[in-house]
């Protein structure tokens, strides 16, 4: 048999590699039962949860700096960018859930099954770099929050935050619902904090609604365009696509076309509702910056530390800064929890290896914590700010390497069967993939050469 024929024989009729693949997140795979004879509301509640773990990545500390900069410099104008980014995210996450439910593979496993081993290995390295970068931003964000709230030095704050590995192990051993409950509780805390902040800052409601209408000025003003691209790059996270395609498989739905169809419907509703909450949080950060900093002439506020220090004198209450810090801490801690799980999914999916949960998470955490500790120890707060910026650039580099395979797989009738993307959705998904690729390429060019 020729080498080409041998390679072809390694794949089944659907285009997936014949080699046996272990279930995604094997210890919790199909561990949560779905009631067969129940109302739609009860079934939805059984499916609800994964979307909130995904939404965490859309309100992590990496988003805060871009939203603060956009609001303080350009008032409410860039709210439309947050809205468009969120709509893109809703579509991409629905495709991710559909891939996991329809094929029984997460995105990492699908890449490994479809691409050659060298290509798959490169994709794994890029994805690990992106998860480490995202984890880095979350570690630094949590450490900054601990520093602002309790005056804990950044170095020790990073060490404290890293212990979330133990928390994930404890909760996952009790059941995946415990992790979902913790994440949802922290999201409620974040949302409550920003409702308080918006009440105190008293934004111009009419101007807020006008901000959601796209303006041509965003394209023509280079500074505005640059921050807009930063908002886009910080909103759509590549690791969330891998994460979502796996955690939807924790539900024990019927493995039939009807069962999968129902699971896809409820998973899509779940993620859409959760991402609308993420939209509120991201918009709230920008609205707070516009109504507090832009309105008082503080148009250069871009760092989290500056925002924290200015909120109390500008709003006239220490609770403004305290609630801001609490929301940041909850955001960072939430994101490290889901980032740790995403790291496990990616390593297992691309390499098809089975490691002890504590060892997988230790490796994932060390990849992120080591550069954060070194830079913090050597350069202090200024170094962590530069590292935070670098982490967002790395995320921008990786994004297209997750989005394009996702759109490609879900648009392939052989792989997806009756759940393949419809014609209009294929067009929309490929347009989103192209826009993300072009805008992130421009962002990288502007970061390094402009």
N, C-alpha and C positions, 0 to 999 in steps of 0.2 A: 504494500500500500504506500502511495506517495505521501510525502510530508503534508501536502495540502489536504489530501483526502483524509489523512489521520486527524488533522486539526478539525476538519468538518465533522468527523464522526464523534468528536468530543461534545457536540451540542445536540440537544433534542429538537423536536419539530417546532417548538416555540422560540428557539434561539437562545435558550439558557444552557449553561454548562451542565453536563450530565453528573459531574462529581457531586456527591451527597453533601448538602450544606446543613449545619446544625440550626435549630430554630433561633430566631433573633431574641436576645435577652432570655435565654433558655430557662432561667430560674423562675421567671414570671410569665412565660409564654402561655397564652390562653388560660390564665389562672383566674380570671374574673368572669363568673357566669352571667349570661344574658337571659332574662326570663322569656320563655317562648310565648306564653299566653299572658300578655299584659298590655296595658294601655300604652299609647305612643309616648306619653310623658314619662311613664315608668321606664320604658326602654331607653328613652333619651338619657335619663338620669344614670342608667347603667353604663351607657357609652360615654357619658360626660367625664372629663378629667384630663385626657391626653392634650386637648387643645390648650389647657391652662399651663401645662409644662412647656408647650411650644411658645405661648404668648410671653412667657418670662424673658425669652431671648430678644423680644421686641421692645422691652422696657428696661434693659440692663444698663449699667453705668456708662457703657460706650455710647449710648444714645443721649445721655444727659448733656455732655459738653456741646454737641452740635445743636441741640435744641435751645440751650441757653444762649449760645452765640447767635443763632438765628433770630431769637426773640429780642435780645438786647440791641442788636444792630439794625434790624429791619422791621420792628414792630410785629404785626400779625401776618405779614405778607406770605411767609413761608409755611403757614398752616396747610396750604394747598399741597405742598410737597409731602408733608407728613401724611395727608389723606391719600395721595396717589401711591406713595410707598406702601401704605397699609393695604390698599386694594390689590396691589401686586402680590403682597405677602399672602393675602387670603386665597388668591388663585393658586399660587405655588404650593401652599400648605395643603390645599384640597387635593392637588395632584399627588403630593407625597403620601397622604393618607390612602388615596386610591391605589397607589402602587403597592403599598404594604398589604392592604386587604385583598386585592385582586390576585396578586402573585404569590403571597406568602413570603416575600423577600423584602428586607429593608433596602434602602438605596445603596448602602455599601455592598451588601450581598449581590444586588443586581449588577452593580459595576463589575464586581469580581467575576460573576457568571458570564457577563457579556464580552468584556474586553480581554485582550491578551494579558498574560501575566505581567510583562514589563509595564504596559499601560496602567494596569490595575495597581501595581506597586507604586508608580509615580503619583496616581490619584490618591492613594493612601497617605503618602508622605505629605502631599499638599493639604489634605484634610487634617492630618495630625497637627500641621503647622497652624492651620486656621483655628482649630480647637484650643491649642495652646495659647494663641493670640487672644482669643475670646476669653479664655480662662484668666489670662493675665489681666485683662481689663476689669474683670469681675473681682479678682483678688485685690487689685489696686483700689477699685471703687469701695469695696467693703472696708479696706484698711483706712482710706481717707475718711469714711463715715465714723469709724471708731476713734480716729484722731480728733475729728471735729467735735464729736459728742462727749468723749471721755478723756481726751488729751493723751491717748495711747500712742506712742511713737509708731510711725508707719511700718518699721521693720517688724515690731512685735505684733502689729495689727495683721500683717500678712500671715504670720505664723499662726495666729489665732484662727483666722478665716480658713486656713488650710485644713483644719480639723473637721470640716464638714464631711470629709471622707468617712469618718467614723459614724456620723449621723446617717448618711446614705445607707451604709451597711446595716445599721441597726433597723432602720425603717423598712428596707427592702426585705430583710429577713422576716419581718412581721407581715408583709404584704404590700403590693404596689399601691393600694388605696391609701396607705398611711403617707406615702410620699406625695401623692396627689393632694391629700388633705392639708399637709404642711404648706405646699406651694400655693394652694388656693387661699389659705389663711394669710400668708404673706402678701399676696396680691390684694386682698381686701384691706390690709393695713396700708399698703402703698396708695391705693385709691382713696381711702379715707383721709390720709395725710394731704393729698392734693386737693380734695374737696375743701378742706380747711384753708389751705393756702389760697385757693381761688376766691373763697369767701372773703378773706382778709384783703386781697389785692384789688378787688372790685374792678375787673376788666370791663372795657367798653363792649357790651354784648353785640351791638350792631357791627362794630369793627371786627370782632371775632368771626362772625358769620361771613363777612366780606373776605376775610383772610382765607377761607376755604375755597374761594373762587380763584382759579389759576390766573396769574398776571404775566404778560409778556416781558415785564421788567426783570423777571427771574432769569430769562435767557439773555437779555441784553446787558445786564449788570454783571461783570465778571466776579466781583466779590460775592454777590448774592448767589450766582450760579455755583461757585465753589462750595459755599456752605450748604446749598441744596444737595449737591452731590455727596457731601459728607453725611447729611441726614439720610439719604437713600442708602449709602454704604453701611451706615450704623443700624439701619432698620431691618433690612433683609439679611438674615444670618445664615450662612451655609450649613452650620451644624444642625440647625433646626430641621432641615429637610431630611437629614439622616435620622434624627431623633424621632420625628413624627411618623415616618414610615415603619418604625419599629414598635413604638409604644401603643399604636392602634391594635397591634397583634396581641396585647395583653387580654383583650376581650375574647370570650369563648363563643363567638357567633357561629351560626351554621355555615359549614363549608359547602355551600351550594350557590348557584347564581342568585337566587332570591335572598339567601342569607347575606351574601356579600354586598348585594345592592342595598339592603337595609343598613348594613354596617357602614357603607360608604356615605349614605345619606346622613346618618346620625353623627358620624365622625366629622363630616363637613360642617354641619350645623354647630357642633361643639367648638371646632377651631375658629369658625367665623365669629361666634359670640365672644370667645376669649380674646380674639384679635381686636374686636371693637373696644374692649376694655383697655387693651394696650394702646389703641389709637387715642383714647381719652387721656391716658397717662402721658404719652408723648406730647400730645397737644397741650396738656395742662402745664408741662414744663416750659414750653415755648410761650404760652399765654402768660404764665407767671413772670417770665423774663421780660416780656413786652410791657405788661401792666405795671411792673415794679421798677425795672432798670431803664428801659427805653423811655418811659414816661418822665423819669427824673433826670435824664441826660447821661445815665451810665451806660453808654452804648458799646463799651468794649469789654463787657463781662462775658468771659468765655470759659473760665475755670470754675469747677465745683466749689473750691475753697472760697473764691471771691463772692460767689452767690450766697454761700452760707453766712459769710461775715456781713454782707450788706442787707440781708433780709430783715434782721432785727431792727436796725435803725430806720430803715425805709418804711416798714410796716408797723413799727411802734410796739412790737411785742416779741419777747424771746421765744415764744412758742413757734413763731414763723420759722426760725432757724432750726429749732429742735425737731419739728415735724419734718422739715426738709431733710435733716440728717437721718432721722428714723426711716424715712422712705428710701433713702439711698442705701442704708444698711440692709433693709429688707430686700431691695432690688439686687444688690450684690450677692447676698447670701442665697437668694432664690436662684440666681443665674449660675452660681457655682454648683449647686445641686444638680441642675439639669445638664450643665456642661460635663460633669463627671459621668453621668449616665450616657451622654452622647459619645464620650471618649470610649466607653466600653463597647458601644454598638459599632463604632467605626473600626476599632481594633479587631473585634471578633468577626465582623462582616467582611472586611478586606482580606484578612489573613486566615480566616476559617480555623482559628485556634481556640482552645478552651483553657483559660487560665483561672485561677482562684479569684473570686471577686475582689478580695482585699489587695491582691497583687496588681490586678488591672488598674484599680483606682489609685494605688500608690504610684504606679508608673505615670499615669495621666497627670496626677497632681504635681509630681516632681518636675515634669516637663515645663509646667507653667510657673511653679513657685521658685525654681532655681534662678532664672534671670531676674525675676521681681526682687528677690532678696539681695542679689548681688548689686543691682543698680541702686536699690534703696539704701543699702549700706554705704556704697561709694559716693552717691550723688544726692541723696535725700529727695525732697519733694520735687525739685526741678527735674531730676532724672526720671521719676515715676510719671510725670506729666508727658515727657518726651516718649517714654515707653508706651504710654496709653495711646498716643498718636500713631506710633509705629504699629501697634497691634491692630488699629483700624485699617491701616494700609495693607497689612497682610490679609485681613479678612476680605478686603476688596479684591485682592489678587485671586483668592480661592473661590469666590462666589460663583463665577461662571462655570467652573469645573464641577460644581454641584448642580446648578440650574440646568445646563444643557443636557447632561445625561438624563435628568429627571423628565424633562420635556420629551426627549427622544424616546425613552422607554414607554411613557404613558401614551405616546402617539403611535406606537407600533402595535398593529392589530394582532400579529402573531403572539406577542408577549402578553397582551392585555385581554385578548378575546373580546367578549361582549362589552368590556369596560373601557375599551380604547377611547381616547378623547374624540369627541365629535368634531366635525370640520371647523366650526366657528371657534371652538376651544383650542384646537391645534394652532390656528392663526394667531389668536390672542396670546397663547403661551409662548410661541416662537417670537412674537413681537416683544413680549416682556423680556425674554432671554436676550434678544439682540440689544434692547435698550439698556439693560443692566450691564452687558458686556461693554458697550460703547461708553456709557457714562463712567463706569469704574476705570476704564482705560484712560479716559480724560482726567479723572481724579488723581490717578497715579502720576500721570505726566505733570499735572499742575503741582502736585506735592513735591516732586523731585526737581523740576526744572523751572518753576514759576514762583 
